[in-house]
Amino acid sequence: MGKLKRFSIVLSSLLLIGTFVFGLIEWFRFEIINLNVIFAGCLSLSFLLNSITWGDMQGEHAKDELDMHIKTQSAKIGYFILMVLAILILVISEGAVNFNEMTNLPLGLLVCLTFTVLPLTEYFYSRKYK
């Protein structure tokens, strides 16, 4: 393991642990779950996973065709997982499956957009090569 990869893993692990500890302190002391802490925790977790997988925190350096294939497939699978989670959050938070009864319109719009973003992106990207 290279020095950069080891440094990235240690740094992102410390960031994740620090964020987790800070969130626990706020939860026990003030009895709140801070959205900023959740956001920072997700960001530091992504840094850690990128460090483990690619060797740096940003994960932008694909070395060969296999790395590019891994990035492409994981992005597509991640998109569908995010789509399902958005639908579940909408149904659970609103407690209804009828769109006319829902009051959270931005989340409803987000769920609707999840069905169109991938096909629209694929369409414009395919036009580049045709």
C-alpha positions in Angstrom: 0.0 0.0 0.0 1.4 3.3 -1.0 2.0 6.2 1.3 -0.7 8.4 -0.3 -3.3 5.6 0.0 -2.4 5.0 3.7 -2.4 8.7 4.5 -5.8 9.1 2.8 -7.3 6.2 4.7 -6.0 7.4 8.0 -7.1 11.0 7.4 -10.6 10.1 6.2 -11.0 7.5 9.0 -10.1 10.2 11.6 -12.6 12.6 9.9 -15.3 10.0 10.0 -14.6 9.1 13.7 -14.5 12.8 14.7 -17.8 13.5 12.9 -19.4 10.5 14.6 -18.2 11.5 18.0 -19.4 15.1 17.5 -22.8 13.8 16.4 -23.0 11.5 19.5 -22.1 14.4 21.8 -24.8 16.6 20.3 -27.3 13.8 20.5 -26.7 13.0 24.1 -26.1 16.6 25.3 -28.8 18.5 23.4 -31.0 15.6 22.3 -31.0 16.6 18.7 -29.9 14.9 15.5 -28.1 17.6 13.5 -28.5 17.4 9.7 -25.1 19.1 9.3 -23.5 16.2 11.2 -25.3 13.6 9.0 -24.1 15.4 5.9 -20.5 15.6 7.1 -20.6 12.0 8.1 -21.8 10.9 4.7 -19.1 13.1 3.0 -16.4 11.6 5.3 -17.7 8.1 4.6 -17.4 8.7 0.9 -13.9 10.0 1.4 -13.0 6.8 3.3 -14.5 4.5 0.7 -12.8 6.4 -2.2 -9.5 6.1 -0.3 -9.9 2.4 0.2 -11.1 1.7 -3.4 -9.0 4.2 -5.5 -6.1 5.3 -3.2 -7.2 8.9 -2.8 -10.1 10.8 -1.2 -11.6 12.1 -4.5 -11.5 8.8 -6.3 -11.0 10.4 -9.7 -8.0 8.5 -11.0 -9.2 5.5 -13.0 -6.1 3.7 -14.3 -7.3 1.3 -16.9 -10.4 -0.1 -18.6 -11.4 -2.3 -15.7 -11.4 0.8 -13.4 -13.6 2.7 -15.9 -16.0 -0.3 -16.1 -16.2 -0.5 -12.3 -17.0 3.2 -12.1 -19.6 3.0 -14.8 -21.4 0.0 -13.4 -21.3 1.2 -9.8 -22.7 4.6 -10.9 -25.6 3.0 -12.6 -26.3 0.6 -9.7 -26.0 3.5 -7.3 -28.5 5.5 -9.3 -31.1 2.8 -9.1 -30.5 2.4 -5.3 -30.9 6.1 -4.9 -34.1 6.0 -6.9 -35.6 3.3 -4.7 -34.6 5.0 -1.5 -36.2 8.3 -2.7 -39.4 6.5 -3.4 -39.3 4.8 0.0 -38.6 8.1 1.8 -41.5 9.7 0.0 -44.0 6.9 0.8 -42.8 6.6 4.4 -42.7 10.4 5.1 -46.0 11.1 3.5 -47.7 7.9 4.6 -49.7 7.7 1.3 -49.2 6.4 -2.1 -51.7 8.7 -3.8 -49.9 11.7 -5.3 -53.0 14.0 -4.7 -52.7 13.4 -0.9 -49.0 14.3 -0.7 -47.9 17.7 0.7 -44.1 17.5 0.2 -44.0 18.6 -3.5 -40.2 19.0 -3.8 -39.7 15.4 -2.7 -42.4 14.3 -5.0 -40.8 16.2 -7.9 -37.4 14.6 -7.0 -38.9 11.1 -7.2 -40.5 11.9 -10.6 -37.1 13.2 -11.8 -35.4 10.0 -10.8 -37.3 8.2 -13.5 -36.2 10.6 -16.2 -32.7 11.6 -15.5 -30.9 8.4 -16.5 -32.8 7.9 -19.8 -32.4 11.6 -20.7 -28.6 11.5 -19.9 -28.2 8.3 -22.0 -30.1 9.9 -24.8 -27.9 13.0 -25.0 -24.7 10.9 -24.4 -25.7 8.5 -27.3 -26.3 11.5 -29.6 -22.6 12.4 -29.1 -21.6 9.1 -30.8 -24.3 8.9 -33.5 
